[in-house]
Each structure stands twice: as structure tokens, then as C-alpha cells.
């Protein structure tokens, strides 16, 4: 999942569909959910989150995985493709930026340089810069509701304007995430990394992460968002992967 988002951000409905055919892992990456919140004491580069993903696979005894990454998770997936291609079966990127100077090839064969691909809508960035402060609110309950308002509006913007948006469902999901985390303080670590990963380029012509055609693909996890510093017991079964 993306920046500031724990594993529960992946909807249960999606996880259950994937779990019908795969073992699914979702987990809390550093400074989210029940993972360690220690960026201020021990800052780390963005690439460490990709290395954490490998540590999660190692801890669970998974040799290769189908990896799904959204937003920041999509960048981490690209780092896995470039730096750990032997650990991936396939990679799926959702709503992310390119870590390559290789042009994007459209289905019709036309190419678009990475610098010409759409960026993040400023309407999405703006709320990130102004999380509510508890000092402006009279009670803990007000602070919680203000944070839920902010998170719901964030997802409304991410959802676009072509499909109906279920604000009540999203608000309930974010309330569950807050209960899982134990507090409603918004994380900021993933927007304060000291260095952006260098572009991984050029893209290979024959993706080394594709499963060999003469060997069956093992049941393996679909993983999606940045990992935790040390793996922990999955939070739900049969399909598990905290956001």
C-alpha cells in the first residue's frame, strides 16, 4: 500500500478474492500500524522499505512472490524488480511513479517518456501538508473525528469522480485501521526520506521476474505495501497482509 498506510488498507474483499487462489500476505511497513514508529530516532532511506519486503518473504519461507504495489508501494515494487528480480514471479503497479528513464509503452505501441507521464494531482498533496492538530480541538473524540474526516476526504480524491464513492464504508475502514494501530496520529515518515531512490534503468527486455515457462508457479503471496522492520504474525487468515 502507499505512504502512511498499513496493511489493512488493502480491502478485505480484494484480499479474499486473491486468497481463493493464492496465499496472501499484507503487513504494516515501518511507521504504520503496529510496526515500529521510530523514524525520528533512526531515519532510513526509502530503499530500506523494499529491503524489508525481502525480509518478510525470508521470514515466511517464500522464495518468489506475485507482488502488488500501490502508490509508494508501487515504487517499492519497482525497487524489488530492479534489485531483487529473483524474488518476484510477477509485479503489478497501481497509481505510482516511474523509477526508470525507459519510456512507457502503451498497448498500441506508442511511447511516453517518464517525465511526460501524469503526476500527482495537487488536490491530493494539499491535505497531506495540513493534518489536523490536536491543539486546535477540545477533546480526543474531536481529534479522532477530524482525522477520520481528513482520511475520508483523501480517499475521496484518490477515487476520482467517475465511480460512486462510499464515504461511510471508507470511514469505517479507517476507523478499523486506527483501532488496529492504537492511535490516530498521522504518520509523516514516508514523506521525509532523505534520499529518493535513483532511477532503475534501462528496463530489461526480457523481465527476469517472469516465472520460467517450464516450471509451475508455486502458491505464493501477493504482497503489496511497504514492509515492517521485522516480520510479525499475520493479523488475519486465510488471507493476510496488513496495509
N, C-alpha and C positions, 0 to 999 in steps of 0.2 A: 504494500500500500504506500501511499505518499507520505510526504513530510508531516510530522507531528501526529501521524495516525497509527494506532496499534492494530494488532491483527484482527480484532473484532470489527474493524471497518469493512472487511470483506463480508458481504451479506450472507447470512446462513442459507438462504435459498440457493445462492450460487454454489456455496460450498457443498451443500447436499447433492446438487446435480453432479458436480465433479466427483464426489465421493462414491457415486454409483459405479464408477469405472476406475477410479484411482484412489490411492492413499493420498490424503490431502494434509498439508502442513501449513498452518498460519501461525504467526508468532509476533510477539512485541519486540520491535527493534529498540535499540538504545534510546533512552529518554522518552519512551512512550509506555503506556500501560503499566504492567507490573515489572517491567525490566528496570535496570538501574538508571536513575536520573543523576548523572554525575558529570555532565559536560563542563560545567563551570569549574569543577575541581580538576578534571582530566580531559581537556579538549582532545578531539580526534578528527582526522580528516574524513571526508565523505567516503573514500575508498575503504575505510575500516568497516563500514556497514556492509559492503559487498563481501569482505573477508569473513564477516560474521555469518553470512549466509552459508558459506562453505563450512564453517564450524558447526552450524546447525545440522547440515547434511551429514557431516562426520559423526556427530553425536548420536544421530538416529540411524546410523549404518546405511545411509543411502548413497550409492555410488554415482547415480546420474538422475536428474530430475527434469520434469517439464516445469519451467519457471515462468510465472506471470508477474509482471511489474507495472504498476500504475503510477504516473507522475514521478516522484523521486524514486519509487520502486522500479520504474522503467529505466532510469539512469543506472541504478544498481544492477539491473539485469544486463544492460549493455556492458558494464564492467565485468560481469561474470562471463559473458560471451567472449570478451577480449582476453581476459586474464585467466579464466578457468574453463576453457571450452570443453575440456574432457568431463566436466561435471554436469553438462546440460544435454538433455535429449531434444528439447525444443525451447524456444523463447517467444513469449507473447508480450508486446509492448502496448500500453494504453495511455494516451494523453501525456506524453513525455517529450523531452528534448533529445536531439541527436548528439551523441558523443562521437561524431565522425565527420570528416570533411568529404566523405563519399556522397554524391547526390542520391536523393531518394528516387527510386524508380517506381512510377505509377503503373497500374495494371495495363495501361495502353502502351507502355514502353517509354513514355516521356519522362524526363528527369528534372528534378528541382534541387538546386544546391541547398544545403542545410540552412544557410543564412537567410534564405527566402521562404523557409517554412514558417507557418504561423507561430507566434509566440504566445505567452500567457496573457489573457485578457486583463487589462489594468483594473477592471472591476473586481477581479478575484484577488489581486495583490493588495488592494487597498484595505480590506478588512484584516488581513494578516498584520498590517502595520499598526493597528489600534485595538488590541484585545482589551476588554473591559478591565478596569482596575477596581479591586475590592474597596479601595479607599473612598470611591465615589458612591458606594452603596451602603445601605443602613444595616443589612443583615446578610448572613451566609446564604440564606434562601434566595435573596435577591441576586447575590453574586452568581449563584448556580443558574438561575433562570436567565440572567444576562449572558452567561457563557453559552447556554443552550440556544439562545436567540442567535448569537454570533455563528455558532456551528451550523445551525439550520440554514441560515442565510448563505453561508459558504457553500453548502451542498446545493442550494437552490441555484446559485450562479454556475456551479460546475455542471449541473444537469441541463443547462441550456433552456431554450424556450420552445422546443418542438414537441416535447412529450409532457404529459401532466406530471406535476411534482407533488408528492405526498409528504407534506411538511410534518404531519403527525407521526408518520412512520419513521422519518429521519430523526425527529426529536426524541422518539422513544429509543431508537438505536443509539443515539449519542448519550442519552441518559444511562443506558446499559454500559456503554464504554466508560463513562465516568465512574459508575459503581465498580466496574472491573479494575479501574486504575486506582481508586481510593481517594481521588481528589479531582477537582475540575480546573486546576491550574493549566493554562495552555502551554505546551512545550514550544521552545524557541531554538533549541539546539540545532535543528536541521536547517535553519536559515542563517546560522552563524559559523558555518565551517570556514576554516582559514584558507582552504585552497580548493578550487574547483578541479575535478579530475581532467587531465589532459585528454584531448580527443583521441579516440582509439580508431586509427585509420591506417591504410585503407581497409575497407571491408573485404573479407575473404570471398573469393569467387565460389568456392565450394564450402559451405558452412561446416566447420569441424564439429559443431554440436549436434549434427543430424545423426540419428541412430543408424548404424550400418544396416543395409537392406537385407543382409543375410542372417541377421540375428533378431530375435523377438525383443520388443521393447518391454522391459520389466515393469511391473506395477511400481510406480514411483510417485513422489509427492509433487503436487503442483504448488509452487511456492511463490509468494508474491510481494512481500514488502520487506523493508529493511529488517535485519535480524537483531537478536538480543546479544549482549556480550557473552553470555553463557547460556546454553540451551536449558530449557526447563520443561517440566511435564506439560504436554499439550492440555489446553483448558476444556476441550470437549471432544467427544467421539461420536461416530466413527471418523468424522472429518475434522481436522484440527489445523489451525494456523492463525494465532492472534494477530490482528492488523498491523 
